[in-house]
Each structure stands twice: as structure tokens, then as C-alpha cells.
Amino acid sequence: MKNILILPAMALALSSCSMMAGNMMMKPYTLTKQPAGMALASSGTVESKMSGTMVMTTAKVTGLAPSTYYVAHYHLMGTKSADPCASGGDAILASKIVGQTDAAGMVTLSGSVQKSVIMDAKYFNIHTAKGADGTPADAGVTCTSLDVAMLK
């Protein structure tokens, strides 16, 4: 009788593990200030979560200019430096996320993109934007290196 009750419990436990495997999350990455950030005291985190073939990214940032548009996106590795955030890599425009800070200089940027589009990304950064369309106005105010390949 005990064995009969254990089998359904094990099946339930295994099925919940496989469901969790479909929604894998990368460890949160810490954003650090870039030179274009000048006097800003920005800080925050970036989290990416895999769901099927999509990567959902959420960046939470404080210390930015109030009531200002910012644009974030993934980048490929560039050649200017071994440090991904200083390498000057090309932006992956399909991953663009635009948002406006509140009066305290805080913003949460969220968006999703196919994993195959950002598979080779080596860093994620946030730029001041010229407006709501998300055209970057600088080289980036905050950044983090990352490894999208770690998402499963």
C-alpha cells in the first residue's frame, strides 16, 4: 500500500521539476556605471528568464535623471577592450527596451526577445534616450557583462 502512494507523489514531484526547467532564470546581474553616466549615481540589476524560446528581461535601475527616457539592449562583444562593457560591441536592436524614469530617477524596463537573437550577447547596457523612440543619446550610462548561453 505504501508503494502505491509513493508512485503518484514521485510522478508529481518529477513533473514539477520539468515545468520549472522550462522557465529558467539567470542569476541577477549588477549594473555598474559607465563613463557616459558622468554625475549619475546609477545602480540596479538585470534579470533574464527563459520561457520556451523567449528570454524575458527586467532591469530595475535607480539613480538616473528624473523624468528622462532610457533605452536598454543586449550587445555583442566589441574589439575596443577585453572588458565587455568597454568593448564597443554592436547593439542587438531587436532586444531594445525603452522606458521613462519617474520623478525620483527610477525605472523598470521589461521586454522579451527570442533567445536565438541574443545568444551571442556579451553585455547589457542602458543609454539615455533622445526620446520615446529609444534612439541612444550617449554610449551608455550603466552596464553589466553576462552570458545568455547559460539560460536553458
N, C-alpha and C positions, 0 to 999 in steps of 0.2 A: 504494500500500500504506500509506503514511504517513497519508493522509486517512482510510482505513478505520479505523485505530486511534485517531485523534483523535476521531472522532464518538462512540464509546461513552464515552470519557473525559469529553467535554463534557457528554453526557447525564447521566452520574453526578454531575458537579460541579453542574449545574443542579438536579437532583433533591435533592441535599443542601441547597442553598440554600433551596428551597421548604419542606423539612422544618424547617429552622431558623426560618423565618418563622412557623411555627405555634406556636413556643414562644419568644415574645419576652419579654425581661426589661427592666424599668425599671432605670435606674441605682440603686444603693443610696442610700437617703436616710438622713441622720444625724439621730437623735433628739436633741432638746435639752430641757433641764429646764424644767418648768412651775412656776409659783408653788406649786401644791399639793404639789410634791415636797419642799418645805421642806428638811430637812437631808440628804436623799438626794443622792448624787453619781452619779446615773444617767447612763449613756451607752449608745449602741448604734446599730444600723442596722435599716432595714426594706427588704426586697426583695420585689418583686412580679413574678411570672412568669405570662405568658398561655399557656394550653394549651386550644385550642379556644375555647369561650365562657367558660371558668372562669379566674379570677385566683387564683393560689396566693400567699399572703403569708407571709413568715417574718420575724419580728422577733427579734433577738438583743440582749438588754439585760443590763448589769451595773450594780452599784452600787445595787441595790434592797434593801429589807428582806429578811432571810433568812426562809425557810420561810413565805412570805406569798403569798396568791393575788392575781393581777393579771388584769385584763381589758383587751383591746385591741380597737379597732374603727375603721372609717373614719367620717368626719364630713362633713356638708355645711357650706358656708360659712355663718357666722352674721353678725349685724349689729353686734355689740359693738365690733369692731375691724377694720381692714384687714388685720391680721396673722391669717392663718387659725387659728393655734393659740390666739389670744386672742379669736376671734370668737364663741365660744359656740354654734357650729352644732350642729344635731341629729345624734345618733349614728345610724348606719345599723346597726341591731341585727342584721340578717342576716349582717353581717360579723364578729360577735363571736367572739373567740378568748380562751379562759381557760387560765391555767397557774399553777403554783406555783414560786416561786424555790427554789433549793437553799440549803444552809447558808451559802454564800458570797454570796447575793443575786443569783445569775444565773438567767436564764430564757430559753428559746427558745419562742416562740409561733408556731404554724403553723396555717393554715386556708385554706379556699378558699371562693369565692363567685362567683356569676355576675357577669360584667363589667357587664351591664346594670343590676344592683342598685347598684353603686358608681360608675357612670360619672360622676356629678356630684360625687363626693367631692373635698374640697379639703385635708383633712388626716387624719392617722392618729395616734391617741394611745393611751396606756396609763394606766389608772387602777388604784389599789389597789382590790381587790375585797373585799366583805364576806364572801365565802366561795367555795366551789367552783362556785356557780351563776353567778358573774360579775357580780353586782349591784355597780355602781360605788360606792365609798365616798368619792370625792373628785372634784374637777374635772379630774384628770389630773396625772400626775407627769412624763411625758415625751411629746414630740410632734414631728411633722415635717409641714410642708406638702408636698403632692405633686400630681401631675397624672395621674390614671388614664387620661385620654384619650390619653396618649402611648403606652399599651400597644396594640399592634396584633396 
